Amino acid sequence: MIQATTQATAHATTRAAPQYIFDASEKPSLPMFDVPLIKATDESVKGYGALVSDADKFEIEIVPWPAQGWRPIDAGTGNQGGVAEGIFCGEWDGDVLMGRNDAVNGEYVLGWSCDPQQALPAQANAPKEDIAREHVILWHFNYHPDGGQLFFPLDKQPFLVPVALPGDDIKPEKVVAFWCDGRQGMYIHPGIWHDGIFPTSDRQRFLDRQGKVHARVSCDFGEEFGVYLKVPLMLPGV
């Protein structure tokens, strides 16, 4: 009986993970929702996370395992899963933005620079640096209830971090994107909606640190809202 109850609970609280590797042509053309781009400062990122100057001195928040009933979790337990660390690489392949997170052994199609029905990978006769990109088009968001996440730039170039505040009732209009100048890292609190980092150059590498449990809650904007998120890659006046 205990085993059956446990299995039923697990079934009710999990679902199939999104398919992260696919051809752009598999996604339909949809309307674009414009996301505001904000310069990341200590003040502007409050509530979402923090700017980090020294990755080695910054502590990743780990959320204790939730109590299952009225008896509380013993102090000093439930938060010992630790932190996963690795390189997060964002790289443009023509019109397609790919991501790889070695900390959790993940590979992803993060987005595109145009309508996915028109997006093409780089060709041998069309070097990546010759492709003009003004926006990144996002299809997906997720959050980690078990811990925070740090993206610390190794190549010291500008990058974007689209985010939204906690709560399962995510909507496109709740999303903002922070433009970071590459001199500091961006840390996001547990529960913050995001989708990795978005390089403004062809390829960028980041030190990634996050909770090792790596619970993930996802939202497909195309499926749920019938739109993609459109984020400018350049901050006006910079």
Phi, psi and omega in degrees: 000318179297317181297317180297318179297318179298317180295320180296319179296316179298320180296324184283339186248008176229160176212170181299138179289150177300153173276113187266341179247119183198164174281142181303327182295345178284345179262139182282163169288133180220161173299154180255135176255120183285125179259130179292140178255126185238137176291129181285121173226169178304324182281316187291333182269359179302138184094326178268323183170222184203154170275141188235123179268330182229103183297327184289341181256006184255132183262131178279129178290133174241126182274126179300148177304133184289143175294145182269348180207211183278346178278128183284158173291138178300139179302139178083005178237169177081001180227029187253017179291335176089187185240133174270144182222141178183187179264129171258122181244126172251128185216131176278128172247087187067241180270359187252128178264118180256149176229147175221125181242101182290340180296328181235013178057049182244144174231141190213149158270110183277327182170197184218168177262000181203182175309130183301334178289346178250353185286134181231146173290165179297144177254158181299330181263010179225084182305148183303324185290347180273356183268121179278130180230126179251335183221162166242135181256121183257145177244348195213150171224159171208168172219161181245109180286346187267344183186167177278180181212134179246130171246111183244118188290128177269337182260358174056044177240156180300150179206166181244147173227101175284137185212166170211153182290161184300157179129133184289345179274056178293143175221153180306322183288351177271356186269137169231163177232135178260131174265118182252138187279355177093356179273341179228161174271168177242125177250137176242141181290161171305141177086355180281126175294140181194181174207052179077206181242158183231110183287144174271345175256182185295326184206134177218148180242143181225143165285124180248128173230132182202167178303134185288335177300320173057047169292142185222130176244130191240159174220127173260107185296324179296314181289320186275325187237353179071024179219162165251159177266132182247118185239127176297143178272343181238140177273125180306135178085000180253000000 
